[in-house]
Amino acid sequence: MRAFVVSGPGRWSVDDVEPPRADRAEVVVNIERVGVCGTDVEFFTGEMAYLQQGHAHYPMRLGHEWCGRVASVGPDVDTEWVGVRVTGDTMLGCGSCRRCRSGRHHVCADRFELGIRGGWPGALAEQMAVPVSALHRLPATVDATAAAMVEPGGSAYRAVDSIGLETGERLLVIGPGTIGLLAALFARARGLEVHVLGVEPGTLEFARTLGVDGAWTASDLPDLAFDAIIDATNSASIPARALDLVEPARRVVYVGLAGTPSNIDTRTLALKDVTAVGILGGSDGLAGAIAEYASGRVDPRPLVAATVSLDEIGAVLGGTFPSRAGPGPKIQVDPRQDTQHDTNSGMG
């Protein structure tokens, strides 16, 4: 089968590789759609911390936002899974440690992260093996474009769950990227007043088309009382700014990761009686995201700017969107597009 392989910073190829086989408790999925994530970009550039920490190594197969249809199952898996449309959890815990047994498999010290950590091959390929325990069934009302948005949707859903606001209260989302905009959509669906803070005018204009109550830059952000803040940026300075902006005795949720350490003043945290919450992954939010998409209360599809083939991913990871791309922040990949058997390689 064909798979996208990153062999070093800026080095990629689309290779013919051995198709996966399902282990005892696994299934093999025919991949239909994959989202390209900021984490994938960091692996492509070599900036991802897991590379320095020894949790990931080149060569690697990326892709952790995915959907597809089960093609085959391992001997311990019910054959009724064959043909089922699915997506799945990125976080694959060991299943036996204290954290996994208490429902915290996403922070298992020995976890795999699909396409990210521990060498588990990701979804940027025609097929992928995944434990059956990680699967989520997809309703017919969730098409491939929306289904490949379930994984980032899970993180956004968890972030909105964590702010603890009620209908009519005011949320500020900092960072109008994919997760930030999904959080804004989930929050609007719950009846919150939602504002977005960003940098680029075009990005903010796109956010306004999604129905947010306000989209601002730092220079024109109004002096409003924000009952909660979600930081969905990769800026090292924003965590402290979020703490300054939030109302006392409310919450700041950190779902973005900066490339360098960020600092907050714990005196401010304590004196304002603010609760700070960190979000790693969407595991506990996947089912909620699927339900919101299936009901039509939240439609993530406008965020997808374009769908490309395996052969086009290298350019996207290198920072070049296709000319046909729309205004949204997300690029998706259909591994079935432009299928060919010649190896293509390049430098980002």
C-alpha positions in Angstrom: 0.0 0.0 0.0 1.0 3.7 -0.3 2.0 5.6 2.8 3.4 9.1 3.6 6.7 8.7 5.4 8.7 11.5 7.1 12.4 10.5 7.3 13.8 13.6 8.8 13.1 17.4 9.1 11.7 18.4 5.8 12.3 15.0 4.3 9.3 13.0 3.0 8.3 10.4 0.5 5.2 8.5 -0.5 6.3 4.8 -0.3 5.0 1.4 -1.1 5.0 -0.3 2.2 3.7 -3.6 3.6 0.0 -3.4 4.4 -0.9 -3.8 8.1 -2.3 -7.0 9.6 -4.6 -7.0 12.6 -3.2 -8.3 15.8 -5.4 -10.3 18.1 -7.5 -7.3 19.5 -7.0 -5.0 16.5 -8.7 -4.1 13.2 -7.4 -2.9 9.9 -9.2 0.2 8.6 -9.4 1.4 5.0 -8.6 5.1 5.5 -11.0 7.5 3.8 -10.0 10.9 5.2 -7.2 12.3 7.4 -6.7 15.8 8.9 -3.4 17.5 8.8 -2.6 18.9 12.3 -0.1 21.4 13.8 1.5 18.5 15.6 2.2 16.9 12.1 3.8 20.2 11.1 6.1 20.1 14.1 7.2 16.6 13.3 7.8 17.6 9.7 10.0 20.6 10.8 11.7 18.6 13.6 10.5 21.0 16.3 8.2 18.5 18.1 9.4 18.0 21.7 8.7 14.2 21.5 11.7 13.9 19.1 14.0 15.4 21.7 12.5 13.4 24.6 12.9 10.1 22.8 9.1 9.4 22.5 9.3 9.6 18.7 11.9 8.8 16.1 12.3 9.1 12.3 11.2 7.6 10.0 7.6 8.0 11.0 4.1 7.8 9.6 1.9 10.7 10.6 -1.8 11.1 10.8 -4.0 11.0 13.9 -7.3 12.7 12.8 -8.9 10.1 10.7 -12.0 8.1 9.6 -12.5 5.0 7.5 -14.2 1.6 7.2 -13.1 -1.6 8.9 -11.6 -4.0 6.3 -10.5 -6.9 8.5 -10.3 -7.9 12.2 -8.0 -9.8 14.4 -8.9 -13.3 15.9 -10.2 -11.8 19.1 -12.5 -9.2 17.4 -16.1 -9.8 16.5 -16.5 -10.0 12.7 -19.5 -7.7 12.9 -17.0 -4.9 12.9 -16.2 -5.6 9.2 -17.6 -2.8 7.0 -18.4 -0.5 9.9 -17.5 3.2 9.5 -15.3 4.3 12.3 -13.0 6.9 13.8 -10.9 6.4 16.9 -8.9 7.5 19.8 -5.3 8.7 19.3 -4.3 7.8 22.8 -3.6 4.0 23.2 -2.8 3.2 26.8 -1.2 0.0 28.1 -4.5 -1.0 29.6 -3.0 -2.4 32.8 -1.4 0.5 34.8 -3.1 2.5 37.5 -3.8 5.3 35.2 -5.4 3.1 32.6 -7.5 1.2 35.2 -8.8 4.5 36.5 -9.9 5.7 33.1 -6.9 8.0 32.4 -5.4 6.0 29.6 -4.6 9.3 27.7 -1.8 10.0 30.3 -0.5 6.4 30.6 3.3 6.7 30.9 3.7 3.8 28.4 1.0 5.0 25.9 1.3 5.0 22.2 -0.1 8.0 20.4 -1.3 7.0 17.0 1.0 8.6 14.4 2.7 10.6 17.1 4.4 8.7 19.9 5.9 5.3 20.3 6.2 4.4 16.6 2.6 3.4 16.0 2.0 4.0 12.3 -0.5 6.8 11.6 -3.4 7.2 9.2 -1.6 9.0 6.3 -1.7 5.7 4.3 -4.3 3.6 2.5 -4.7 1.4 5.6 -4.0 1.4 9.3 -4.2 -1.0 12.2 -5.8 0.2 15.4 -7.1 -1.6 18.6 -10.8 -2.3 18.5 -11.0 -0.7 22.0 -10.1 2.7 20.5 -12.9 2.7 17.9 -16.0 4.9 17.7 -18.8 4.1 15.3 -19.9 6.9 13.0 -23.6 7.6 12.4 -24.7 8.0 8.8 -25.2 11.7 9.3 -21.5 12.3 9.9 -19.8 12.3 6.5 -16.1 11.7 5.9 -15.2 15.4 6.2 -16.8 15.8 9.5 -15.7 12.4 10.8 -12.0 13.3 10.3 -12.7 16.4 12.5 -13.8 14.2 15.4 -10.3 14.0 17.0 -9.7 17.8 17.1 -13.3 18.1 18.0 -12.8 15.9 21.0 -10.1 18.2 22.4 -12.3 21.3 21.8 -15.3 19.6 23.3 -13.3 18.8 26.5 -12.1 22.4 26.6 -15.7 23.7 26.5 -16.8 21.1 29.1 -14.0 22.3 31.4 -14.9 26.0 31.5 -18.0 25.3 33.6 -20.2 28.1 32.1 -24.0 28.4 31.8 -26.2 29.7 29.0 -25.6 33.4 28.4 -22.2 33.6 30.1 -19.2 35.0 28.1 -16.3 33.0 26.7 -13.2 34.3 25.0 -11.3 31.9 22.8 -7.8 32.9 22.0 -6.5 31.4 18.8 -8.9 31.0 15.8 -7.2 27.8 14.5 -9.0 24.5 14.1 -9.4 23.6 17.8 -10.2 27.2 18.8 -12.9 27.6 16.2 -14.3 24.2 17.1 -14.4 25.2 20.7 -16.3 28.4 19.6 -18.8 26.3 17.7 -19.4 23.9 20.6 -19.8 26.9 23.0 -22.3 28.6 20.7 -24.3 25.4 20.6 -24.5 25.6 24.4 -25.9 29.1 24.3 -22.8 30.9 25.4 -21.7 34.4 24.2 -18.5 33.6 22.3 -15.7 36.0 21.4 -12.5 35.1 19.5 -9.1 36.8 19.8 -6.7 36.5 16.9 -4.1 38.2 14.8 -4.9 38.0 11.1 -7.9 40.0 9.8 -8.8 37.3 7.2 -8.9 34.6 9.9 -11.0 36.8 12.1 -13.4 37.5 9.3 -13.8 33.8 8.7 -14.5 33.4 12.4 -17.4 35.9 12.1 -18.9 33.8 9.3 -19.3 31.0 11.8 -21.6 33.1 14.0 -19.3 34.2 16.9 -20.4 37.2 18.8 -17.2 39.1 18.3 -13.8 38.5 16.6 -11.0 40.8 17.7 -7.3 41.6 17.6 -5.4 42.7 20.7 -5.7 46.3 19.7 -9.5 46.4 19.5 -10.5 43.8 22.1 -13.3 45.5 24.1 -13.2 45.8 27.9 -15.6 43.0 28.7 -15.9 40.7 31.6 -14.9 37.2 30.3 -16.3 34.4 32.5 -13.9 31.9 31.0 -11.0 31.8 28.5 -9.7 29.0 26.3 -6.1 29.4 25.1 -5.9 27.5 21.9 -2.7 29.2 20.7 1.0 28.2 20.3 2.2 31.4 21.8 4.3 31.4 24.9 3.0 34.8 26.0 -0.7 34.0 25.8 -1.1 31.9 29.0 -0.2 34.9 31.1 -2.4 37.2 29.1 -5.4 34.8 29.5 -4.9 34.8 33.2 -5.0 38.6 33.2 -8.2 38.8 31.1 -10.3 36.2 32.9 -12.8 37.3 35.6 -11.8 36.4 39.2 -12.9 33.1 40.5 -13.5 31.7 37.0 -11.5 29.4 34.7 -8.8 29.4 32.1 -8.4 26.3 29.9 -5.1 25.6 28.2 -5.5 23.4 25.1 -2.7 25.0 23.0 1.0 24.2 23.3 3.8 26.7 22.7 7.1 25.7 21.1 9.0 27.3 24.0 8.2 27.4 27.8 5.4 29.7 28.8 5.1 31.3 32.2 2.3 32.5 34.4 2.5 34.3 37.7 1.0 32.0 40.3 0.5 35.0 42.6 -2.1 36.2 40.0 -3.6 32.8 39.8 -4.0 32.6 43.6 -5.1 36.2 44.2 -7.7 36.0 41.5 -8.8 32.6 42.7 -8.7 31.3 39.1 -8.8 27.6 38.2 -6.4 26.7 35.5 -7.1 23.5 33.5 -4.9 21.7 31.0 -6.2 19.5 28.2 -4.2 16.7 26.6 -6.0 15.0 23.7 -9.7 14.4 23.0 -10.3 10.9 24.4 -13.1 11.8 26.7 -14.6 14.2 24.2 -14.8 12.0 21.1 -18.3 10.7 21.8 -19.6 14.2 22.6 -18.1 15.6 19.4 -19.7 12.8 17.3 -23.1 13.4 18.9 -22.9 17.2 18.2 -21.9 16.6 14.6 -24.5 13.9 14.1 -27.3 16.1 15.4 -26.4 19.0 13.2 -25.9 21.4 16.2 -22.3 21.8 15.2 -21.0 21.5 11.6 -17.2 21.4 11.4 -17.0 21.1 7.6 -16.7 24.8 6.8 -13.3 24.7 8.6 -11.9 22.4 5.9 -10.1 24.5 3.3 -9.2 21.7 0.9 -8.8 17.9 0.5 -5.5 16.8 -1.1 -3.8 13.5 -2.0 -0.9 11.8 -0.3 1.4 13.2 -2.9 0.5 16.8 -2.0 1.0 16.5 1.8 4.6 17.4 1.8 3.9 20.8 0.3 1.1 21.4 2.9 3.4 20.5 5.8 6.0 22.8 4.4 3.6 25.7 4.6 2.0 25.8 1.1 -1.7 25.4 0.9 -3.1 24.4 -2.5 -4.4 27.3 -4.7 -7.9 25.8 -4.5 -8.0 26.1 -0.7 -10.8 28.0 0.9 -10.6 30.2 4.0 -10.7 27.5 6.7 -7.7 26.5 8.7 -7.8 22.7 8.1 -6.4 20.6 5.2 -7.6 17.0 4.9 -6.1 14.1 2.9 -7.9 11.4 1.0 -5.3 8.6 0.6 -7.5 7.2 -2.2 -7.0 10.2 -4.5 -4.5 10.0 -7.4 -3.5 6.5 -6.5 -0.3 5.5 -8.2 2.6 3.1 -7.6 5.6 5.3 -8.4 7.5 6.6 -5.3 7.4 10.4 -5.0 9.8 12.2 -2.7 10.7 15.7 -1.9 12.2 18.2 0.5 10.1 20.7 2.4 
